[in-house]
Amino acid sequence: MDPIDKSNRRVANIFTSKFTPIQTDGVPDGDVLQLNDARPLGAGFYVYRMAPGHTTVAHKHKGDEEFLIIEGDLTDNDGTEYGPGDLVWLKDGTEHHSTTRDGCLIAVFADMPDDFPAR
């Protein structure tokens, strides 16, 4: 078996790599680290970071979304609280916004981006 060509692999460290700030409806809405640039920003697999005290812009999911809380805390608008190790699935069409007290780092898989801009 041949070695993997350098053009066929991307590696980033979620603790040291540069994240891309995102906006929803012109409002700052966290930071994203996404290696697959064949998909729009916020589609497929990515890592999402929220600063302490941040609340996301209310949005409606365009496709199912799954996420894993790596570190920190997250609370949905209905009061449901998530912490490290929680794996969450939200159905296509779900509307919500989330808040973090202390900041959080989340691994996300989303079928389609919510309102993130194209690359």
C-alpha positions as CSV (number, residue, x, y, z in Angstrom):
1,M,0.0,0.0,0.0
2,D,1.3,3.4,-1.0
3,P,1.7,6.3,1.6
4,I,-1.1,8.8,1.6
5,D,-0.3,11.7,-0.7
6,K,0.1,15.0,1.2
7,S,-2.7,16.6,-0.9
8,N,-5.1,13.9,0.4
9,R,-4.8,14.6,4.1
10,R,-5.4,17.7,6.3
11,V,-4.7,17.7,10.0
12,A,-5.6,20.3,12.6
13,N,-5.4,20.4,16.3
14,I,-8.7,21.6,17.9
15,F,-6.8,23.2,20.8
16,T,-4.1,25.1,18.8
17,S,-5.5,25.6,15.2
18,K,-7.0,28.9,14.0
19,F,-10.8,28.9,13.9
20,T,-12.9,30.9,11.4
21,P,-15.3,33.4,13.0
22,I,-18.8,33.0,11.6
23,Q,-21.8,35.3,11.5
24,T,-25.5,34.5,11.3
25,D,-27.6,37.3,9.9
26,G,-24.7,39.6,10.2
27,V,-24.2,38.9,14.0
28,P,-21.0,37.2,15.3
29,D,-22.0,33.6,16.1
30,G,-19.0,31.6,17.3
31,D,-16.0,30.1,15.6
32,V,-15.6,27.1,13.3
33,L,-12.7,24.7,12.5
34,Q,-13.7,22.7,9.4
35,L,-11.2,20.8,7.2
36,N,-13.4,19.7,4.3
37,D,-13.7,22.8,2.1
38,A,-15.7,20.9,-0.5
39,R,-18.7,21.6,1.7
40,P,-20.1,25.0,2.7
41,L,-18.9,26.3,6.1
42,G,-21.2,24.7,8.7
43,A,-22.0,21.6,6.6
44,G,-20.7,18.2,7.3
45,F,-18.2,17.7,10.2
46,Y,-16.7,20.6,12.0
47,V,-15.7,21.8,15.5
48,Y,-17.6,24.8,16.9
49,R,-16.3,27.0,19.7
50,M,-18.4,29.5,21.7
51,A,-16.9,32.1,24.0
52,P,-18.0,32.4,27.7
53,G,-21.4,34.1,27.9
54,H,-22.2,33.7,24.2
55,T,-25.8,33.0,23.0
56,T,-26.2,31.8,19.4
57,V,-28.6,33.5,17.1
58,A,-31.9,31.7,17.0
59,H,-32.0,29.4,13.9
60,K,-33.9,26.6,12.2
61,H,-31.9,23.5,11.2
62,K,-31.8,22.7,7.5
63,G,-31.3,18.9,8.0
64,D,-30.5,16.8,11.0
65,E,-27.7,17.9,13.3
66,E,-25.6,15.9,15.8
67,F,-23.1,17.2,18.2
68,L,-20.8,16.1,21.0
69,I,-19.8,18.4,23.8
70,I,-16.0,18.1,24.1
71,E,-15.6,20.6,26.9
72,G,-17.6,23.3,28.6
73,D,-21.4,23.8,29.0
74,L,-24.3,24.5,26.7
75,T,-27.9,25.2,27.5
76,D,-30.7,25.2,24.9
77,N,-33.5,27.8,25.0
78,D,-35.9,25.3,26.6
79,G,-33.5,24.9,29.6
80,T,-32.0,21.6,28.5
81,E,-28.3,21.5,29.7
82,Y,-25.5,19.7,28.1
83,G,-22.0,19.0,29.3
84,P,-18.8,17.1,28.4
85,G,-19.6,13.7,26.8
86,D,-23.2,14.5,25.9
87,L,-24.0,13.4,22.4
88,V,-27.1,15.2,21.0
89,W,-29.3,14.8,17.9
90,L,-31.6,17.5,16.7
91,K,-34.1,16.7,13.9
92,D,-34.4,18.6,10.6
93,G,-36.5,21.7,11.2
94,T,-35.7,22.1,14.9
95,E,-35.6,25.8,15.9
96,H,-33.5,26.9,18.9
97,H,-30.8,29.0,20.3
98,S,-28.1,28.0,22.8
99,T,-26.1,29.7,25.6
100,T,-22.9,28.9,27.3
101,R,-21.8,30.2,30.7
102,D,-18.2,29.2,30.6
103,G,-17.6,28.6,26.9
104,C,-17.7,25.3,25.1
105,L,-16.0,23.3,22.3
106,I,-18.4,21.0,20.3
107,A,-17.8,18.5,17.5
108,V,-20.7,18.9,15.1
109,F,-22.1,17.0,12.1
110,A,-24.8,18.9,10.2
111,D,-26.5,17.8,7.0
112,M,-26.7,21.5,5.8
113,P,-25.4,24.7,7.2
114,D,-27.9,26.9,9.1
115,D,-27.1,30.4,8.0
116,F,-23.3,30.2,7.9
117,P,-21.8,32.0,4.9
118,A,-20.3,30.2,2.0
119,R,-16.5,30.0,1.9
